[in-house]
Amino acid sequence: ILFWLVMVTVVLYHKSFLGLQYIGWDTHDMFFTEFLFYVDAFENKLFPSINHMIQSGSFNPMFGKTFYYTIFCFPFLLLAQIVNPLIVFEILVHFYGLVAAFGIYLYINTLLKDRSIAIFASIAYYLALSHIISGQIAYVFSLSILPWLLFLFHYLAEKNKTLSFLDKFFIGFLFGSYIIFCDPWHLMNAFIFSFVYATL
């Protein structure tokens, strides 16, 4: 599955990784600007707290901005110290499209026990996120969490497993660190859909 997803990415989006094109709309106009602020701050050995060029100088570590301090973004900030930040940000967007696609693969394969259908579904989902709505990176994150929720619920039900306190803490920490960058409306839909699925 990783081979096919990487092949699709290289064929369709190689220009992004060469700096020949970039994702437009809010992904570039707003989120890349914030990403670049963090990159510059770390490069100058400063703690990124208040950016006077974003949101009229409001205190930066508010709810959505804390994503840049999490394990899901910090490695990309470090990578951007040695690679063009624009290219790194393109990699970040597509990487989390791949995270979503891998989640779909796990869920479909667990549900139907059919790898070919799971591969097709994961590629289709990846193309929808990376090609159609990638201009809103918050949408990509919101919709990428849905397959992982479905997979988690289905896996626990199929295995008839109960999570220990440490398991719950670890999963909660990961999901909590991830969802702070999500669009609230899409995230709410994902949770509602997952709750109904888990209940049924």
Steps between C-alpha positions, in 0.01 A plus 500: 500500500782742581658430161182590311434810708856624455480432125177701470657783700819510290313486168237763581676733739872479424503866395401599853805325641727670247373847583333541159146538634323540831157442647302821493203639689514515882757221523762731351360846569440450873641174636832514316550854629458375855724200433771730366474717810575199719784389273661845515457519877672167560773588251573814701482306829184683607189357661209572261240667717371828357504571128415862425446418132228239568161575656602851608761375743272271698659250736601223265468176703123502492305181436568449128855633513612248763512243220838640399640391837377141472679186378288518184659823380824555690705254286401701192614820670838339558516373141425853378826615660694319227244474216299776335200558736262526205596151385483367856150640541391330178642176639306556824167536320550191287641302791177537694305413189702177503422456870131518412541257212681248720219529754244423230706201390513359853130555555379353170741208517392422857135534405490311169820292516576602141831673431420599141184686601685656793780624273252646249304672779814644658624644169157648426483659845854634466422658163187662645700657782817590312355604166158647575502661845870539574455877477356479850752309707266504801249301292769249413577448867132479596417240238820305559401421859171333399644172363719459809199540728306244297794261501547538877135434579476207260825346623397522865158354426638219283767402752263560793775695669488756777767765528714544808540840661840548334357403160218751542744770611734436207221491239336804655829689494556418132147588394500814715828618347366429153150649514611845615587577138170370361208699366236486778202428273667217311639366825154503656363307202780243534426447869124478445544250218746297705274504807202378299718232337635385836151492651357290219 
